[in-house]
Amino acid sequence: MLSKSETVKKLLKATVIIVCLVGFLWQTSLFLLLYWTYPTVVDIQVSVPSEIEMPGITVCSGSGIKPEIICNLGPYCSEEKDLEGSNLCE
């Protein structure tokens, strides 16, 4: 059998644990209530352009790219304005 002082210690310890647990649950419930009721606004705008401008490409390689390969790329090199000051595709 437990002595009176041991019983009081266990009762006090159990009381402290229960009070701490109740306080934890109380603060958690208040925090969750605040979190779930916090107003938020989400604004999503999706835009799809009809045309996408391709970035310019600069070929500066010392490995020797053949001009014929660049000239055969199609409409990107076929216009004279694309090759101003250059005689690659002649």
Number of C-alpha atoms within 10 A of each C-alpha: 5 8 7 8 9 11 12 12 11 12 12 12 12 12 12 12 12 12 12 12 11 12 12 11 12 11 11 12 12 10 11 11 11 11 10 8 8 8 7 6 5 5 5 6 5 5 6 6 7 5 6 7 6 6 6 6 6 6 8 8 7 6 6 7 11 9 12 11 10 15 16 12 10 10 9 13 15 14 11 12 10 11 14 8 8 10 9 12 15 7
